[in-house]
Amino acid sequence: MRSVVKLICYISLFFYCLFHNVIAVEMKGLYEVQVPYDTVSFRSSKAAQKLALSKVLVRLIGPEKGVIDTLIRDYFPDPSRFIRQFEPHQNGDLIVSMDGDAIQQMLLQTDNSVWGTERPLTILLIAIDEGMGERVVLTSDGFEQEWQGSTNIDKYRVMKQKMTLIANIRGIPIIFPKMDIQDQSTVDYSDIWGDFFKNMNILSQRYESTVILTGKIRQDELEQNSWALNIGNEITRFRASPEQAINYLADNLLTRYSYSGRVPAKEIQLKIHGIKSINDVGDVYLSLNNLSMIEKFIMSDVNENSAQYVLSYNGFIDDLIASLNNSDIFEVSDTIKYQYKSKEKRILEYKLIRN
């Protein structure tokens, strides 16, 4: 009976995937860049096309210009092959959409490390000491009430714009807190300035952020400020300007999440409880297929209430767990993130959530 159930699930899964257009979810806009050209000049200019490609490569491998120029020269001599479409932007620039999958495949074939599309959200908690007892926490757009009494409000807006621009160039999602009543009940200026990460971790959960970047800025030290980067409660402290801090963040995430074809994928088992139908099996398939950390996966076992998979993944186990925890359809089973069944075999256990 059990083998029959297995067979039915495998066959049904095949047809489910056959009739559903399964496309991995990418970070919004990761392969879309703006270049200062119009349609006619872009279409006829290889230099313009190389510029668009180089902006995408910055997001995938980092901003080292010499490396990018060499890669384009040796492996992307005709960048137009990797352009899907382009269209005018309202500011007069051109929005160029690149074939990210093909670009990443080429990079991996040439033994380059690549940062994929699964990118963690970073919350920026920045406290500013204006002197004379005046204090400000940078907030998201539309929640700037706390700034209104400051004479430096325009300066703070420019600071945010520059940081956001660099985050866009590097392809990293960032968010500033609202600092509304709910936020203020969890974190205030003193928590940020005093490095009370317990409260900041609680706040980050509201924004579904897994990375925290804090800044402590004094008006007389605008160029070099104190920063702390918190990834998985591993805290790194450094000094930098606000713009440099975003590049520091991007460099660290790039190092942590990049993988290459030379690094063998690791394996782990995943058990999903609460699977009742073939639609549930299909939902699990789609969710796992959308995680770029997962190189491949197979269903290794199935019964009337659960299915077990073998995952091959790149990166850190804690990052894989964080990605699964952030899924819309999984929740941790019995509050256990993972358990050891033996020294060689680890199993992640989750329950399927039904809306």
N, C-alpha and C positions, 0 to 999 in steps of 0.2 A: 504493500500500500504506500509506504513511504517513497519508494522509488517512482511510483506512478505520480505522486504529488510533485516530486522533483521535476519529472519530465514535463508535466503540464505547465509548471511555472516557467521552465526554460523556454518551452515552445511559445507560451503566451507572451513572455518578455520579448522574444524575437519579433513577434508581430506587432507588439506595442511600439517597439523602437523603429520598426520598419515604416509604420504609418504616422509617426510623429517626427517632425523635423527637429532633431536634437542638436542644439548649438550651445556650446559652452558660454555661460554668461561672462562677459568681460566688464571690467571697470568702465563706467560710462566715459566715453571720450578719450580713452587711453590711446587709441590709434588715430585720433583726429587732431590735427594741428592747424595753426593759422600761419600764413606766410603773406608778406606784403606785395602781392602781385595781383593782376587781374587775370581773367580767364585766358585771354589771347597770349599775353606774355608768359604765363605759366606753361601753357601747352607747348610753346616753342622753345622754352629755356630749360636745358638740362641742369644748369646751376640752380634754378628755382626748385626743380624736382629733387635735387640732392639736398637742398636746404630742408624741404619737408621731411625727407627720409631721415636726415640727421636729427631732427627734433624728436622723431619717434625713437630713434636709437638712444638718445639721452635718457628716455624713460625706461628703456629696457636694460641698458648696460652701464649707464652712468655718463657724466658729462666730459670725459677726457677727450678733448678735441683731436689730438693726434691719433688716438685709437679709432675714433669714429671716421676720420678722413681716410685712414688706411683700410678700414673695413669696406667703406663705400668704393674705394678705388679697386680693391682686389675682388670683392664678392658681389657688389651691387653696381656694376658699371652702367647698367641701364635702369635707373630708379623708376622709370615710368612703368615697368613691369609690376611694380609693387603698389601702384596707385589704383584704388578702386573707383573713386570719383572725387570731384571737387566742385565747389559752388561758392558764389560770392557771399561774403559776410556783410552785415549791415554797416560795419565800420569801414568798408572799402577793401579789407583784406580778402584773402581766399581761404576757405575751409577745405582742407585736403584730408580725405579719408584713405588710410593705408591698409594694406593686407597684412594685418598683424600676425596671423598664423604662419603665413609664408615667410615673413621676416624672421620670426622666432625659429622656425625650422632651419633656415639658412644659418643663423647664428649658432645653433646647437650642432649642426653638421661641421662647422668650422671650429669646434671645441671652445666656443665662447660661453661664458656664464650668462644666464638670462634671468631677469626678474619677470615673472609671469603676471597674470591679470588679477590674481587674488591678493588684494592689498589691504592691510588693516587701516582702520580709521584712527587718526590721531586727534585727540582733543588738546587744544592749546590753552593752558591756564597761565595767564600773564598778569602779574601784579606790578603796578607802577607806583613808586613813592615820589610824589611831586614836591615833597618838602613842606614844612610848616603844617604838618599833620594831615595834608591832603593825600588821599589814596584812591587809586583807580584800578579796576579789573577790566581788561579788554573783553568785550562781549560780541556776540554775533550781530549781524545787521538787523536793525529793527528793535534792538534791546539795548539802546545806548543811553538810557535815562541816567545811569550813574555817571556818565561823562559830562552831562549838560552843564554842570557848574565849573568845568575845567576850562582854563584858557588855552589848553593844548589840544582841544578836541580835533582840530584839523590835522595836527601832527599825528595823532593816534590813528586817524582814518587812513592817512598816507602809509603809516607803518603796516597796518593790516593789509592794505592793497598790495604792498610790496611783498609781504610774506605769502599772500594768496597767489600772487603771480609766480613766485618761485616754486610754490607747491604744484601749480599747474604745469610749469615747465618740466619738473621732475616726475610728474605723474603720481603724486601722492595725495590722497584725500585727507583734508584737515577740517576741523570745525572749532569754532569758538563757543563758549557756553552762553546761554541766554542770561544767566544770573538773575532769573526771575525769583519769585518768592520760594518756589520749590528748590531751586539751586542754592539760594542763600541759606536755606535751612540745613543744607549739607556742607557747603563750603563757603568760606568768606575770604577776604583779603589775607587775614592772619594765617589761615590754613595754608595758603599758597606760599606766603613769605616764610612761614615756619616749617615748611616741608612735612606737613601732616598728610602723608600719602594715603593713609587709611580712609580719610574722608574723601580725598580726591578719587580714589578707586571706586568708592560708592557712587560719586557723581558721574564718573565715566560710564558706569553701567546704564545710566539713564540715556546716554547718547550712543550706546552700543559701541563704545570705543574700547579698543584693546591696548592702545598706546597712549601715554600721557607725556606731554612736553610742557614743563613749567619754566617760566621766566621771571626773574626778579630784577626790575629795571629802576634805576635811580635817574632823575632828570639830569644829573651832572655826569652820568656814565652811559650816555646813549649809544656809544660805539661798541663798548665791551661790557656785557651784562652776564649775570650768573644764570645758568640754565641747568635743568636736570631732565634726563630722558629716562622714563620708566617703561620698560618692556618686560612684562611678566614678573614684576617686582624686582627686576635687576635694574639698578639705578646708576646711570652714568652722569657725572657732573662735568661741565665745561664752561668756558667763557667765550662769548661771541656776540656779534651784532644780531638783531632780529632776523635779518636776511640770511646771515651765515648760519644761524641756528636751524633754519629750514633745510639748508643744504646738508648740515650735519645730520639732521634727522633722516633725510633721504639716503645719505651715504650709509648710515647704519642699517636702515631697513633693506637697502639693496644688498649689503653684505649678508644679512641674516636670511633673506628669502631667495637669493639667486641660486640657481642650480645649472649644471651643465650635463651634456651627454656623457662626460667621463665619470661622473659621480653616480654609482649604482643606486637605484631606488631602494628604499627600505620597505619591508613588508610588515603588516600588522593585520590582525583579524578584527572584524567589526560585526557585532550581532545586533540586529534591530528587532525589538519586541513589538508586538501589536499589529503584525501584518495579517490582514484578514482577506485580502482579495488581490487579484492581479493588478488592479489599479494602484494598490499600495506598493506593490513591487515596482511598478513603473515610476511612481513618484520617487521612490528611493533611488532608482536608477538615474533619473533626471537630476536629483539633488547631488549625488556623488559625481556625476559627470560634469557638473558645473564648478567643481572645486579644482582649481588649476594645480594645487599641490599633489593631487592624486593622478599619477601617471596612467594607471590602469586598475581595474578591479574585476573580480569574478565572483559569482555566487557559488559558495562551496557547500552549503547545506540549507535545507528548508524544511519546515514542518507546518503544522496547522496554525501556529501563532507567531512564528519568528523566521527570520532568514539570516544566514551568516555569510559574510563576504571576506575575501582576502584582498586587501588594498596594497598597492605598491605606491609609495609616496616619496616626494622630495622634501627636504627641509627638516624642521624640528618637530618632535612628537607633540610638544606643547602647542605649537602653532596649528597642527592638524586638529587637535582637540578643540582649540579656540574656534576654528572654522566650523567644525561640526556643532559646537555649542551655539554658534550664531545662526545656524540654519533655521528656517521657518518651520521645518517639519520634524526635527528631532528634539528630544529633551533627554537629559541624562537619566539613565535607568538607576533607580534606587540611590541617587546622589553619588554614584561611583563614576569617576571620570574614566579610569581604566583599572584593570586588575591583572595580576600575574597568575596564570594557571600553572605555569612552570617557568623556569629560568629562561627558556628559549621562546616561550609563546605568550604574547600579550593579547588581551581581548578588550576592545572598547565596546561598551554596552549602552544602547540608547533605546528609547521608546518612540514610536511613531506618534506624532501629534496630528489630530484630525480637527479641521476647522468646523 
